[in-house]
């Protein structure tokens, strides 16, 4: 019988953690990472600062946790793409997956694009995962890319991310934005025109 209350407590803690992360993302979007304090997060949640500390010790930990799902998804897409045969299959899988992640996480991508606090907070937590970004570039540019292909790959990655998170396209529906980003990405990368 002790499993029931423990499960409820764990569920309640997970719910608080989930609400905390959603609140943090909203506040980060409104005030920036640097402009958002742990007290602001606690106040917006209607809990004490100690309750925030129960889940996260620092704002950097919160920032990392807010970003984690999107980064984990990207890491998985890169891994899946790297196992495919043929450059076009790898490129198309990675491009499609990357665009889907950018569209699905527009708010987070917008925050990444304009807030230096995010970069600082994520540097420590993602240093050991840097290899996935190298593999991403190898798939987009090719393992022995010349300067033109390398620049095209960087332009595609950066352009897709910045455009996906741009406020002027916030009113576009997901499918329209996805189609445009895929088209531009395919033109830049020289892959299948789909």
C-alpha positions as CSV (number, residue, x, y, z in Angstrom):
1,X,0.0,0.0,0.0
2,X,3.0,2.4,0.3
3,X,3.4,2.4,-3.4
4,X,0.3,4.4,-3.9
5,X,1.3,7.5,-1.9
6,X,4.8,7.4,-3.2
7,X,3.6,7.3,-6.8
8,X,1.3,10.2,-6.1
9,X,4.2,12.2,-4.5
10,X,6.4,11.3,-7.4
11,X,3.7,12.3,-9.8
12,X,3.1,15.6,-7.9
13,X,6.8,16.3,-7.9
14,X,7.0,15.7,-11.7
15,X,4.0,17.9,-12.2
16,X,5.7,20.7,-10.2
17,X,8.9,20.2,-12.1
18,X,7.0,20.3,-15.5
19,X,5.1,23.4,-14.4
20,X,8.4,25.0,-13.2
21,X,10.1,24.4,-16.6
22,X,7.1,25.7,-18.5
23,X,7.1,28.8,-16.3
24,X,10.8,29.3,-16.6
25,X,10.6,29.1,-20.4
26,X,7.8,31.7,-20.4
27,X,9.8,34.0,-18.1
28,X,13.0,33.5,-20.0
29,X,11.2,34.4,-23.2
30,X,9.7,37.6,-21.6
31,X,12.8,38.7,-19.6
32,X,15.8,36.7,-20.9
33,X,17.7,34.2,-18.9
34,X,19.8,36.8,-17.2
35,X,16.7,38.9,-16.4
36,X,14.8,36.1,-14.8
37,X,15.5,35.3,-11.2
38,X,14.7,32.1,-9.2
39,X,12.5,34.3,-7.1
40,X,10.5,35.4,-10.2
41,X,10.0,31.7,-11.2
42,X,8.9,30.9,-7.6
43,X,6.5,33.8,-7.5
44,X,5.0,32.9,-11.0
45,X,4.4,29.4,-9.8
46,X,3.0,30.5,-6.4
47,X,5.6,28.5,-4.5
48,X,8.6,29.4,-2.3
49,X,12.1,29.8,-3.6
50,X,12.9,26.7,-1.5
51,X,10.5,24.7,-3.6
52,X,12.4,25.8,-6.7
53,X,15.6,24.8,-5.1
54,X,14.2,21.4,-4.3
55,X,14.1,20.7,-8.1
56,X,17.1,22.8,-9.3
57,X,20.0,24.3,-7.5
58,X,20.8,27.0,-10.1
59,X,19.2,28.9,-12.9
60,X,21.7,27.3,-15.3
61,X,20.3,23.9,-14.3
62,X,16.8,25.1,-15.1
63,X,18.0,26.5,-18.4
64,X,19.6,23.2,-19.2
65,X,16.5,21.3,-18.3
66,X,14.3,23.6,-20.4
67,X,16.6,22.9,-23.4
68,X,17.2,19.2,-22.8
69,X,14.1,17.7,-24.6
70,X,14.9,19.5,-27.9
71,X,18.6,18.8,-27.7
72,X,17.9,15.2,-26.9
73,X,15.6,14.9,-29.9
74,X,18.2,16.5,-32.1
75,X,20.9,14.0,-30.8
76,X,18.5,11.1,-31.6
77,X,17.8,12.4,-35.2
78,X,21.6,12.8,-35.8
79,X,22.2,9.2,-34.6
80,X,19.4,7.8,-36.8
81,X,20.6,9.7,-39.8
82,X,24.2,8.5,-39.3
83,X,23.1,4.9,-39.6
84,X,21.4,5.4,-43.0
85,X,23.1,4.4,-46.2
86,X,23.6,7.0,-48.9
87,X,24.3,10.7,-48.5
88,X,20.8,11.8,-49.7
89,X,19.0,9.5,-47.2
90,X,21.2,10.7,-44.3
91,X,20.9,14.4,-45.4
92,X,17.1,14.2,-45.9
93,X,16.5,12.4,-42.6
94,X,18.6,14.9,-40.7
95,X,17.2,17.9,-42.4
96,X,13.6,16.8,-42.0
97,X,14.2,15.9,-38.3
98,X,16.0,19.2,-37.7
99,X,13.2,21.3,-39.2
100,X,10.6,19.3,-37.3
101,X,12.4,20.0,-34.0
102,X,12.8,23.7,-34.8
103,X,9.1,24.0,-35.7
104,X,8.0,22.0,-32.6
105,X,10.2,24.0,-30.3
106,X,9.8,27.5,-31.8
107,X,9.8,29.3,-28.5
108,X,12.9,27.6,-27.3
109,X,14.7,28.1,-30.6
110,X,13.9,31.8,-30.5
111,X,15.3,32.0,-27.0
112,X,18.5,30.2,-28.1
113,X,18.9,32.6,-31.0
114,X,18.8,35.8,-29.1
115,X,19.8,35.1,-25.4
116,X,23.5,34.7,-24.6
117,X,22.5,33.4,-21.1
118,X,21.3,30.2,-22.8
119,X,24.6,29.6,-24.5
120,X,26.5,30.1,-21.2
121,X,24.2,27.9,-19.3
122,X,24.3,25.1,-21.8
123,X,28.0,25.1,-22.5
124,X,28.8,23.1,-19.3
125,X,26.0,20.6,-19.6
126,X,26.6,19.9,-23.4
127,X,30.4,19.9,-23.6
128,X,30.5,16.1,-23.5
129,X,27.8,15.9,-26.2
130,X,29.7,18.1,-28.7
131,X,30.3,15.1,-31.0
132,X,26.7,15.1,-32.1
133,X,27.1,18.6,-33.6
134,X,30.3,17.5,-35.4
135,X,28.4,14.5,-36.8
136,X,25.5,16.8,-37.8
137,X,27.9,19.0,-39.8
138,X,29.5,15.9,-41.4
139,X,26.1,14.7,-42.6
140,X,25.0,18.1,-43.9
141,X,28.3,19.1,-45.5
142,X,29.9,15.7,-46.2
143,X,32.8,14.2,-44.4
144,X,35.3,15.7,-46.8
145,X,33.5,18.9,-47.5
146,X,35.0,21.8,-49.4
147,X,34.5,25.4,-48.1
148,X,31.4,25.9,-50.3
149,X,29.6,22.9,-48.8
150,X,30.7,23.7,-45.3
151,X,29.4,27.2,-45.6
152,X,26.2,26.0,-47.1
153,X,25.8,23.6,-44.1
154,X,26.4,26.3,-41.6
155,X,24.0,28.7,-43.4
156,X,21.3,26.0,-43.5
157,X,21.6,25.1,-39.8
158,X,21.8,28.7,-38.7
159,X,19.2,30.0,-41.1
160,X,16.7,27.3,-40.3
161,X,17.1,27.9,-36.6
162,X,17.0,31.7,-36.7
163,X,14.1,31.7,-39.1
164,X,12.1,29.1,-37.2
165,X,12.4,31.2,-34.1
166,X,11.9,34.6,-35.7
167,X,9.0,36.6,-34.3
168,X,7.9,37.8,-37.7
169,X,7.0,34.1,-38.6
170,X,5.3,33.3,-35.3
171,X,1.8,33.5,-36.9
172,X,2.7,31.0,-39.6
173,X,1.1,27.6,-39.0
174,X,3.5,24.7,-38.4
175,X,3.0,23.0,-41.8
176,X,3.6,26.2,-43.8
177,X,6.8,27.0,-41.8
178,X,8.0,23.4,-42.1
179,X,7.5,23.4,-45.9
180,X,9.4,26.6,-46.4
181,X,12.3,25.7,-44.1
182,X,12.6,22.3,-45.8
183,X,12.6,23.9,-49.2
184,X,15.3,26.4,-48.3
185,X,17.4,23.7,-46.5
186,X,17.2,21.4,-49.5
187,X,18.3,24.2,-51.9
188,X,21.2,25.1,-49.7
189,X,22.3,21.6,-49.0
190,X,21.8,20.3,-52.5
191,X,19.7,17.3,-51.4
192,X,16.5,15.8,-52.7
193,X,14.0,18.5,-53.7
194,X,11.1,16.6,-52.1
